[in-house]
Amino acid sequence: MCGILGTIPSTDNSKFKKALDTLYHRGPDDYGVKNVGNSITLGHRRLSIVDLSSKGHQPMSDITSRYTLTFNGEIYNFIEIRKELIKKGYSFFSQSDTEVVLYSYIEWGDKCVNKFNGMWAFAIWDSLKAELFLSRDRFGKKPLFYAVVNGKFIFASEMKAIYPFLRLVKPSKDFNWMKNNIFLYESTDKCLVDGIKRFPFGHNGIYKDGKLSIFRYWNTLDNLVNVSNNYDDHVERFNELFIDACKIRMRSDVPIGTALSGGLDSSATISAMAYISESHTDYASKDWQHAFVAAFPGTPLDESYYAKVVADNIDIEAKFVDINPLKYWENLEDYFYKFEELYITSPIPMLMLYSEVKKSGVTVTLDGHGADELFSGYGHLLEALWDSKFSFANTIDILNTHIETQGDNAQFSRSNKLSMYLKYMAKKSIKDLLGKGHISKDYNHVNFKKLDNFSQHLYVIFHETILPTLLRNYDRYSMINGVEIRMPFMDHRIVTYVNSLPYTSKFGNGYTKILIRDAMSRYMPKEITWRKSKIGFNTPIVDWMQKDLKEWFADTVHDKSFINSQLVDNPKKLQKSIMNIVNKKENRYTEARKCWTQLTPYIWEKSIINRVNITK
């Protein structure tokens, strides 16, 4: 896991190194810069995880020096691919997955990515053809941006490495649309900063003769599999896939751990790691017994009790991290500069947690991201009502299951079953009449049309809206602290399998994610496996606005620069809404989150636009 940068044509070393060092947090262990004549400059900041020796140094060239690679990511099945390449006559200098990527491209060309099980964003320069090959992983776990400035093509892991090449850093013309569509823009090429574009995930690209051609190599719908009609078969196949996904993600030359919430997904992950450590010998880290728990004492978001149940069950000590906003809040603008994007909650809890991970000597975590969007762990379960409209029993099961996953605290409102049902069915019917159902980029794909309504909805939030946004966020939360997150639920074999299943295998008998529960119950305590409440990793924003950060919010919305901000819609109205929460006239979590979302463009403006342009 690293940071990459490149320019075509080449760039003066001092200017290039300054830009590369903006990615220091992504790769604090080593750096490299390589010029191939005047054609290209490639740069790399290294976070050492596999083959810690200097043999893994990047940029890396092949033995002929024709090809040069700069690579960010991990290929979990690199051992198997390496053996395949050795049989074809290739020799390896290092034990790194980087060298496997390089020789895979030499052997298979752009088709090499189909062999990779992992996450990546990389670039390979072919000096003979004078062309650059770019690739980004299937689902967008690793970022890649690009720009063309005065004829110079620039690509980088984060936008900030491109800023030094821009004459002026300013908000994009699409900024207003993006701030109002936070879950939509990540799967587009739109960026918050003018002149920069986002390279699409699941795509490869060729830059040659001043032109970038981008083409899609991955579509989950093209890779669906035939599944049994027997639910027990689904359980066993999922168990097999998930255990293997965890096993290959435990391959590491540094200590690994997990961010444990006590919820189903993270608990399943670390429980699988414990099982693997006892039953399987492999190139896997033996130093895995590290669980980190974000604790919010006295708030409705605290799940410490459940996390301890899991840790005790596998006999490891968990580290509980009390999330005190005052400890980190003074660095908020620096965090926003590094984070670069807009989101609906504060990044502080996540940044604090991964900071403690790094301080404890752990560089890699296996986390539970992706399971909610594959199976619908939040409010999306209601989409199954349309598929069950002719089954009273299934409809009642869906409504009961949905309600039982909601919080009981006064900050979270519950809905009446009948009103919930009628509201959903009316809304869905109107959308269908107007032709505004699940708007997917793949709407016309024959296999998308074969999916039931619930599965179509999950497909969209997994591939196009919610999950791409969360993957981007967690890349930043972790990499700001020099930590790599691996996600076994995001293994492409699991994604294609689950997308091939009927909705009835994804929930049932009053439970969401029934397939995970049935498959993983053999490894986890029953109290966790069959727990229904769902909290999620968020910021206790109401408590913070009314207690620890009361003064900060009041001062911020009365500041002259806030009142005059061009990126905030109606600052006076937002000021009033925030003060209502600060003064306890409003206590709903949804309202507090809405206020934070509307406030973030102002913090982003101060942290990026003002900061960068002052230094130019």
Steps between C-alpha positions, in 0.01 A plus 500: 500500500659820387471829317581540132565796269603540138530762229533487121730654391750489785516765772785680673604282795466767768145592395405134460639402841305781666179370344584140590559592863140617535432123504747431782224370729415230246857372492725609786748210469678579172474701179626480146508724192595379154534693176487308173679751283278801444199277438366444851570548870365234735487531877411278792455530877522160665315345790691175548276196558619211281877448456626777725844501338631751249423245228142623513608858422298690239475615229601150387630403156522159337835341418503658151402847630229518235221508758484713815227470764369718782240308700262574788312206649525133585454188287396233751542204266848608388654173622285292267559736203874503574512119480314513168749752359799296621365202307497726193870575548498826694755563776435722800738730682272571797222341704266794436161508332623807310734289288214255436286786365783612271565158347129419482458802274798396288352150460128570465476868411186682612331164571729455804254688721246221457738271689543737794313454827570823677482877494712725286574812305814475291679632193747320272712688247600314183806683370497313169142595415526832686165436667368491854266229627274596792271277704270530801349210695154357439306688769701815573688413817810687383475856364642646180471855367629669187524838331641661190669834571664694217547180303644305794315183603506444877364210704507448876350312795353819644404837357747687722794359302358669190449841669863614442447469125183714498521875459218547750312254719129582489168320545373304202211634295319187618561577868139595583365184339757291681435646845130425452565148367771371731427133425486544124819670391759237595395274211536786249813676372396818683732645766457781751805682361483658156714338231540161669317180403444169674617189315213247505526177697465174308674666205837497325645781297771574244664842472685539168579793272319744727175304514350297787278206399303335782324164474305287742640159589265401785124476529361285780197422283727329245638275771191365675509130579249216503375430852320210661135527598594362843557762772729266697727489194508879501610500863784255444623668183501841667691358797760349265546825307513723808756288684724498193453876450616558859786251467664666200448844656700389804811477281730763642853557629373749759253465791132500406178558696143621459278797579242319712160654566318203650267499201453194282744585218813592695428222750473245220830623358711469814328174597597359159857620554508314832372183335756525218787552742411177679425281201709612205869553431571745221700809422285687749599729781515317832477838672128567446356523853435873500145638530431872522164624623367856467320574827244777547423484874163642596373531141254283301781406259710307752538128418788420737308228681445296184859546385623359833274196460668425166854559629439277804359226278825474299714569807674820395537839666320782320618858521213737574554849360288767668407744225551839661444766233688768691820298472506524119264784408772764482642306204168496315614720211813292447285186493269659243801593288614139501148357465420728201132404466157582646300262717199491731688432825818625664813295422635536854388163650639300210823698489549458873444125481750440219747732670493268801540201268822649363630606841456142617736374229231360269514594132221285352139440607243259363166678532136419423426757229271402213272256683227759562477588133514135388224389739330825614579550863339844524167640380517363146318182601171672423578457130414131544136600570444529127620144442280374785184695423299182444624332819353632826741291710809629316375858519453481877842338536664783303327774700580336835860442401543858384353648819704278730826621345422864586623671812282553807661826608301823481747631239375231259136485395305177438218466251161332516490178291185581305602856419847377404353242262252737337757775463751269333251337263356834392844648442617194305186491285534866407868455413422206276218689327737789434777266386723602790571162656853383578706732282812296436770546241439134422121529481490361147722203577305176450613363838399816686146458372499142630571613857209537742417852622691459828812369324486780244497751782794331672688494169468877471604584857791255480638603161389859447395696809556416866784249495734683258467802729577296812796327335643840412447621856665203666795520265555853630425428869756221504765634264513836676642288783713269286269200546370263231144362516421164339139399444416129469131568425624691192670194348368497143412130531267581789353801320412300190362212706277713722375701201396168343283401798125567536391758756363222722859391579594847625251539785237294675340388826528850642868551416700702250810336348363156580757331278792650695339406829435139400845458345698663780299387804745210545779750579321773698314533833122471459447839663680662207380270222134555582515860614243710314582860589713687249698811593787550257823698531389863514558821692282571805447842352203609717692431822807678368308807383327532836799419721870476405483707181223741593728805497674400178174470306367827642821688419525349151152596380540854634834553330498761224670265254220247550228760442678608179585152369400447139491122541230494769136532403327756720755532786252687722246219480767241575623709791150493650465123450834429664429726794166324555691177553773664708232652725310167519191627322559222246634155591449278197806327359378542142478877542846523656649292220327722243653807664846345493460412132407859416787636711776289344539704177609792718755287689617353167545850358715610794700177505576467130424807288631758747793288620633393162469835326675681785806277450506540122 
